[in-house]
């Protein structure tokens, strides 16, 4: 087992999402459901991210200074170089980072979730084949 399964209290946790596309929008919804305080940094954002006002938006390219005060980071861009820069900057500061679809750059991964709050079930393949975890029937 490479990854330690745990549940993090994200209420009011300062989190950064780097990226402005549909994947970033899904990650934003996931973090906001957990009560996180989210900042999103991207030069532009997709329509789904323009409709919501429950996060702080910085219209900029990623800069390591955006990590100041952050406790958890998700890199959700379609540019490997940007995702790599985010991962390296997070590692240098000891901030947990998830780089969507690139497990080798992650210090944590996000499992498939079945949310029947208060019951939450998570299933993971350790980042090897996330699509395999989705069809597992639960509850």
Buried (B, 14 or more C-beta within 10 A) or exposed (E): EEBEEEEEEBEEBBBBBBBBBEBBBEBBBBBBEBEBBBBBBBEEBBEBBEEBEEBEBBEEBBEEEBBEEBBBBBBBBEEEEBBBBBBEBBEEEEBBBBBBEBBEBBBBBBBBBBEEEEEEEBBBBEBEEBEEBEEEEEE
